[in-house]
Amino acid sequence: MENDTDNYEDYYFYSPMDNETYPQEAEIKFGSTVLTIFISIVVLLSLIGNILVLVILGLYENLKSLTNIFILNLTLSDLIFTLGLPFWACYYIWSWTFGDFMCKTVNFIFSAGFYSSTVFLMLMSIERYAAVVHPLLHRSDWTKCHSFAVIPIIAWVVSFSAALPDFVFSEVISDPSDPDTLYCDHNSIIAFVGVTYEQNIFLVVAFLVMSFCFIRILLTIIKAQTKKKHRTVRLVFCMVVVSFVSWVPYNIVVFLQTLTHHQIELFTQLGVFAQLKYAFDLCRLLAISHCCVNPVIYIFASKKIRNHLKALLQKIFQRQTNTEFHQAEIHSDSSL
């Protein structure tokens, strides 16, 4: 195997083959602008949607329900993830200008968002599996009394621990051809490959567990031949599908990028690596958008939650109307 430092520059600053060309400067600028606008929209929608979910959970929902506890933590995960997105928006326009520590922190937040959302979706799937397939176990005193504090804490510890390599191995990298252009990425190929394999293994295991849970749930419902509505099962299933669609393409593209380290001759001849750069940007945007989609699913997949939202909005607008009316009365009295 070649020395890691020998491949370092070749990996991060890929040179096109004879039949490949770099995109024009105008195309790069246009692409950066589009990416920034997209990320800004995602941030706005995520903040509005996830804050609404937190308010609805706090005012109307039973927080002694394990499913609601998981949704609460999933919402917090999406909000934490959202905090790192403005830095990526600036990154696409001006390269990385925030220094090493923020590079490590933002990469850590991105990775922690991936791990925590996947962990809580997996826990929600397991909880629904226990409720439908093993209802007696689900109603046990241990589940009711101890899980609310213990399970979320363990989930966050696992998520932050899994994301820690992104903090340790991230670094600001200078472009050899343009020292003023800075990148925020892993500081070695080995670190990048290791982190990528960790994410891929984690994702595969999580979705195998979730697939098993939903297959067993479906078989149990069919076998029972009951007309009972499983709204929560549908809600969790929709969230899992959205997470799968958001994260799987991104992880596949990143995995294919690691093949650069192994110098796959066929990929080199076909010029695949240059195309992966475009695919990476698109799939990363898809992964980023997951934080604003979960609130939409949660609010609109449940009639009860829609009613809660309607009641909340009525309170807000009614209070605003009463305030405006009161101010108008004061103004009228003062003008007499």
Secondary structure, DSSP 8 states (H G I E B T S, - for coil): ---HHHHHHHHHS----TT-----HHHHHHHHHHHHHHHHHHHHHHHHHHHHHHHHHHHHS-TTSHHHHHHHHHHHHHHHHHHTHHHHHHHHHH---SHHHHHHHHHHHHHHHHHHHHHHHHHHHHHHHHHHH-HHHHTSHHHHHHHHHHHHHHHHHHHHHHHHHHHHHEEEEEETTEEEEEEEEESSHHHHHHHHHHHHHHHHHHHHHHHHHHHHHHHHHHHHT-----HHHHHHHHHHHHHHHHHHHHHHHHHHHHTTTTT-HHHHHHTHHHHHHHHHHHHHHHHHTHHHHHHHHHHHS-HHHHHHHHHHHHHHHHHHHHHHHHHHHHHHHHT-
